[in-house]
Amino acid sequence: MRAVHNDNLVVLEERTHHVQSQLSPVCFQLQRFASELAEATRVAVDLLSGLKEVARERYPREWQSACRVAVQRAERLQNVSPTPATQVEEALAHLEDLETKCQTNLGRSPIPGTAESPAKRLQLVLDYLTEEGLASAWRALSTKLS
């Protein structure tokens, strides 16, 4: 998806390697789009906030560790430059090639995975919660709309 801001309008354009099924661009008034987006995502933000509170209360040591790791990752990513458009196009072409290969192997069963331990699963959840950006972005947007 590509979003372009033009005066008080937002134009959303689908970016996919499936050109034959690509949707036409759509256009919205920025203020209305932002208001509806904030309202539509309120439930998800409330859920994420509740999950973070539970994580902080029930697993304080693990939560603090996950927060430190998230801060370290964010610091490393600050100096990363955006991917050039040519590399994005190459990646889309590669994805289409992989999808074609997968479709030819549909009859095969997936490789069985190993069972995750509860501690590993908890760590994955905590890592996700410390790095998710929806809640903070939502708060910033809703503050601007107020």
C-alpha positions in Angstrom: 0.0 0.0 0.0 1.3 3.5 -0.8 -0.2 6.6 0.8 0.2 10.0 -0.7 -0.7 13.2 1.1 -1.9 15.9 -1.3 -3.2 19.1 0.4 -6.2 18.0 2.5 -6.5 14.6 0.7 -4.9 11.2 1.2 -4.6 8.9 -1.9 -4.2 5.2 -1.1 -2.8 3.0 -3.9 -2.3 -0.8 -3.7 1.2 -1.9 -4.5 1.3 -5.6 -5.4 3.0 -7.9 -7.8 -0.5 -9.2 -8.7 -1.2 -6.5 -11.3 -4.2 -8.3 -12.7 -6.0 -8.1 -9.3 -4.7 -4.7 -8.2 -7.4 -2.4 -6.8 -7.9 1.1 -8.1 -6.5 4.0 -6.0 -8.9 5.6 -3.4 -9.0 9.1 -2.1 -10.1 10.5 1.3 -10.2 13.8 3.0 -7.4 13.7 5.5 -9.3 14.9 8.6 -12.2 12.4 8.0 -9.8 9.6 7.2 -7.8 10.2 10.4 -10.9 10.4 12.6 -12.4 7.2 11.2 -9.0 5.4 11.4 -8.6 6.5 15.1 -12.1 5.3 15.9 -11.8 2.0 14.1 -8.5 1.1 15.9 -9.6 2.2 19.4 -10.5 -1.4 20.4 -7.1 -2.8 19.3 -5.3 0.0 21.2 -7.3 -0.7 24.3 -6.5 -4.4 24.0 -2.8 -3.8 23.5 -2.7 -1.4 26.5 -4.4 -4.0 28.7 -2.0 -6.8 27.6 1.0 -4.5 28.4 -0.4 -3.8 31.8 -0.9 -7.5 32.5 2.6 -8.2 31.3 4.1 -5.5 33.6 2.2 -6.8 36.6 2.6 -10.6 36.1 6.1 -10.7 34.6 7.9 -7.6 35.8 11.4 -8.9 35.4 10.8 -10.4 31.9 8.9 -7.2 30.9 11.9 -5.0 31.9 14.2 -7.2 30.0 12.0 -7.1 26.9 11.8 -3.3 27.1 15.6 -3.0 27.3 16.0 -5.2 24.2 13.4 -3.1 22.3 15.2 0.1 23.2 18.5 -1.4 21.9 16.9 -2.5 18.7 15.3 0.9 18.1 18.7 2.6 18.6 20.3 0.3 16.0 17.5 1.1 13.5 17.8 4.9 13.8 20.6 4.9 11.3 19.1 2.6 8.7 18.4 4.1 5.3 15.2 3.4 3.3 15.3 0.7 0.7 15.7 2.0 -2.8 12.7 1.5 -5.1 14.7 -0.8 -7.4 15.3 -3.2 -4.5 11.6 -3.1 -3.6 10.7 -4.1 -7.2 13.3 -6.9 -7.1 11.8 -8.2 -3.8 8.3 -8.1 -5.3 9.5 -10.1 -8.3 11.2 -12.6 -6.0 8.1 -12.9 -3.9 6.0 -13.7 -7.1 8.6 -16.3 -8.1 8.4 -17.9 -4.6 4.6 -17.9 -4.7 4.6 -19.7 -8.1 7.0 -22.3 -6.7 4.8 -22.8 -3.6 1.7 -23.2 -5.8 3.4 -26.1 -7.6 4.2 -27.8 -4.3 0.7 -27.5 -2.8 0.3 -31.2 -2.5 3.1 -31.5 0.0 2.5 -31.3 3.7 4.3 -28.5 5.7 7.5 -29.3 7.6 6.5 -30.1 11.2 7.7 -27.6 13.7 9.0 -28.2 17.2 6.8 -27.3 20.1 7.6 -24.0 21.8 8.2 -23.9 25.5 5.9 -21.6 27.5 8.8 -19.4 28.4 9.8 -19.0 24.8 6.2 -18.2 23.8 6.0 -15.6 26.7 9.2 -14.0 25.5 7.8 -13.7 21.9 4.7 -12.0 23.2 6.6 -9.6 25.5 9.0 -8.8 22.6 6.0 -7.9 20.4 4.3 -5.8 23.0 7.4 -3.8 23.8 8.0 -3.0 20.1 4.4 -2.5 18.8 3.9 1.1 17.6 0.1 1.2 17.1 -0.8 2.4 20.6 1.7 5.3 20.6 0.8 6.3 17.0 -2.8 6.1 17.9 -2.4 8.3 20.9 -0.5 10.9 18.9 -3.2 10.9 16.2 -6.1 11.1 18.6 -4.4 14.0 20.4 -4.1 15.9 17.1 -7.8 15.2 16.3 -9.0 16.5 19.7 
